[in-house]
Amino acid sequence: MARILLTRRWPKSIEASLAVQHEVHLNETDTPMSQADLAAAMATFDIVCPTVSDRIDADVIGSGGRVRIIANYGAGVDHIDLSAAKAARIVVSNTPDVLTEATAELALLLMMMVSRRASEGERELRSGDWSGWRPTHLIGRSLRGKTLGLIGYGRIARVTARLARAALGVETIYHSRRAATNDDIGSRYIGSVTDLVAEADIVSLHCPGGTETRHLIDAAMIERMKPGAVLINTARGSVVDEVALAAALVAGKIGGAGLDVYEHEPAVHPSLLEAPNVVLLPHLGSATLEAREAMGRQVVLNLEALLEGREPPNRVA
């Protein structure tokens, strides 16, 4: 029996299944734990299961203490210092694949909401300002026949491309570190981000966070986008310079934006809150019951493998 800490609440079915064989400790308040509490947990538990809301840095990891595996609940691990974990001989795992469909679906939702100005319309209606139908009211743009540019071409980006081509009839282009060798979707490789944003009608971000991609989409990159283009971010908030994006939206330099992630979550930059034609969602990318339960089952597979002396199937460090 292992002592396991879940830093946030999970679907009840997964919590219950873990508790059958292990001593599971829950964060009953379901609020982000402090760095001090996370550091203390490293010396108290055999397994710590963090989420994207936890910053597992070198200070938290320290010399390792008791923890054998940081079994992350989520695919992205840029909130975990992998080098520090390796130095402390702590295994790190994640949950790829199982949230792919849910996040791709949300990317499409954001594309359609922004293009058809759905969020603006709902705000107008709820505030009591809707005066009735008229021919020129909140006219949006159709996505059919447009070009969708994907920055990053991993699992989520490919499913997004497949869904968008089937449902919306878009052409898909992409940029990644190298051209895909097994792409059966029909997307066209673009050699640079600057060339991609200049050609795309919709720019959808699917790259990891971290220092290499911080503010990849900055004022200069936004300036290269088409005047009516739409920016979608379901990746990491740090990839976008939020101040530059808000300024571009206010100035009408691009057509709109749909964001599900933010650089300093849960805080959203005030300039974004005031910007026109921007859809702001509270990090709902994997928020389907099916995906969240599957993420939990994937964590269990990883930690059980380690406890049984096997290699965790989704080890990242």
N, C-alpha and C positions, 0 to 999 in steps of 0.2 A: 504494500500500500504506500503510495506516494503522497506527499503534502503538496497540494496544487493551489496556486492563487490565480483567480480570474480577476483581472484588474477592472473589468466592467461586466455588467450583467449580459448573459447570453440567452438565447431561447431556452425556455424552461426544460424542454425535452432533453437538450444536450447537457444542461447542468445536472439534471436528474440521473442521466446515464453515467456521467463521470463519477457522481457521488456513490454509485453502487459499489465501486471497487477502490475508491481513493478518498482521502481526506481533502475535501474541496472547501476552500475559503472564498466567499463571495464579497464583493464590494457592494454592500447593501445600499449605500447612498447613490451608487451608479454615477458618480462624478469623478473627474480625473484625479488620480492620486498624486500627492506631492512627490518631488524628487527624493526627499528624505524617506518617505514611506516606501518608495520603490527600491531605494538602496537597502533599507532594512529587510525588505522581502527577499533580496538576493541571499541573505544569510539565514533566512528562516524557512524557506520553501525549497523543495526539490525541483519544482517546475513553476515558472512564472509564465502566464499567458497574457501578454499585453495586446493592445490595439493601437491604431494610428494616433489615438489621443494621448498616448504615453511616450515620453521622451526618454528612451533607454540609452543614455550617453555613457561616456567613460567613467564619470563620477558615480553613476548609479551602479554600473557593473563592478567597479572597484577591482578587487582581486578575485572576484567570483563567489567567494563564500560557499554556500551550500548548493546553489542552483546548478543543475546539470543541463537543462535545456530551456531556452527562451522560445516557447512555442507560440509564435505570433498568430493572432486571429485576424487575418487579412493577407492580401497578396504583397502589397508594398512594404518594404522594410527600411526605408530611408530614415525612419525615426529611431532606428537601432544602430548603435556603433558596432558594426560587424568586426572591425579590426580589434576593438577592445574585447569583444566576446571571444574572438579567436585566441587572443593573448591570455585570457582567463580560462581557456579550454572549456568554453560553454558552447554547446550546439545551438544554432538558430534555425528555425524552420518557419515556413509560411504556408498560405493556402491558395495556390494558384488554381486556375481552371474553373473552380466552382462558382466564382462570382462574375465570370466572363459575360454570360448571356444577360444577366441583370444590368450590368454596367453599360453594355452596348445598347440595350433597350433604352436606358436613360439618356444616352447620348442622342439617340434619335428623337426622343421626347423633347429634349432641349432644342434641337434643330427646328422642329416643327413649331414649338411654342414661340421661339424668337421670330421665325420667318412669318408666322401668321399673327404675331403681336398678341398672343393669347393672354399673357400675363398682364399687359397693359389693359386689355379689355376687361379682365376680371376685376382689376383694381378700380376701374371706372365704374363698373356695375355695382360693386360692393359699397362704394362711397356714395352712391345715389346720384352720380353725375351723368348717367346714360340718359340721353334724351330721345332715344329711339333709332330705328334703322334709317340710314341714309347712304346714298351711293358712294360717297367719298370717305366714309368713316373707317378709321383704322385699317387702311388698305395695306396688306402685307405682300409677300412675294411667294410664288410657287417654287418648290425645290426641284420639280421635275426638269430633267435635262441639265441641271447645274453640275458643277464640278466640286466634289468633296475631297479636300486635302487632309490626309492623316499624318500627323507628326508622331512617329513611332509606329511600328507595324507588328506588334506582338499579338497575343491572343485576342484581347479586347478590340483592338483596332481592326483586326481581320473580320471579326464577327460584325462589328459596326459597318464595315464596308459591304459585307455580304447582305446584311439586312437593308442597308440604304439603297443598294443597287436593285434589290428585289422589290422593295416597297415604293421607292421614290424615283427609280429610273435615273439615278445620278451616275456620272462618270466618277471613278475613284482614282486618285493619285496618292502617293505616299512618299515620305522621306524617313529613312532610318540609317543606321551606321553603314549598312550594306544592303544591296538589293536582295530581295527574297529569292531563294532558289526553288521553292516548292509552292509558289502562289498559284492557286487554281481559281482565284476570284476574278482576275483580269485587271487588277490595279496596275497603274503605270508608275514606275520608279522615277523620282525627281532627285537630282544629285545634291541639292542644298535646300535648307529651310527657306532662305530668302527667295529662291525661285518658286518654291511651292506656294508660299503665302501670296505671291504676286499673281499666280494663276488660279487659285481656288476661290470658289464662291462661298464655301463653308470650310473653315479651318478647324479641325477637331484634334485636340491634344491627347496623346496616349503614351507619352514618354515618362520615365521615372522622375522623381524629385531628386534633390541633392544639389551640390555646388555646381556641377557641370551644366545643369539646365535651369538654374535660378535666373529668373527674368529673361528667359529665352525669348519670350514675347514681350518686347519692350517698345518704347515709343518709335524707334527706328523701324522695327519689324512691323508694327501696326501701320506705319506710314506706307509701307509697301503693299498692304492689302487693298483690294478693290474697294471703291467707295461704298458699295452696298453689301460687302461681305459680312459674314457672321463668324464669330469666334465661339467655340464650344470647349469647355474644360471640365473633363471628368477624371483628370489625372492627378495632379498635385497643385495646390494653390501657388506654390513658390515659382512655378513655371511662368506665371504671368505677373508683369508689373501692373498692379491693380490701379495705381494712381494714373499711369499712362493710359490704361484702358478706359477708365472713367472719363478722362479728358477727351479722348477720341470719340467716345459716345456722345458727350455733351456737344462737341464741335461738329458732329455728324460726319466724321471721317469714315466710319464704317456703319454697316446697317444694324448691327446689334450684337449681343453676346448672351450666352447661356452658361452659367457657372454652377457647379455643384461642390466645388472645393475652393478654399481660401488660404492665403499665406499664413494668417495668424488665427486659425480656427480656435474657438467659435466666434471670434471677433471678425466682423466684416468691415472693410474700410468705409468710412462715412461717405466718401465720394462715390462709391459704387451704389450705395443705397439711394442716392439722389439722381443717379444717371438714368437717362431715358432708354427705353427698349432694351432692358437687360433682365433676364430671368435669373433669379437667385434661389437656389434650392439648398437645403441644409444637409449636404453630404449624404445623399440617398442612393448613391450608385449601386450598392449591393443590398439595398433595403427591400428585399423580398423574403418572405418566410422560407421559401425553398433555398435561396442562396445562403441566408444566415445559418440555417440548420446544416447545410452542406459544409459551410466553413467550419462549424464546430466539429463535425464528424472528421474533417480533414485534420484539425488540430489533434483530435484523439488518436488518429492513426499515427501521427508523427510522434507523439509522446509515448504511446504504447510500444512503438518500435524501439525507441531508445531504451525504455525500461526492460525490454526483452533482449537487449543486446544486439539489435538489428539496426541497420542504417535507416534513419527517418526518410520516408519517400520524398519529402519536400524540403530537404536540408538546403539552406543557402549559405551557411557558414559553420 
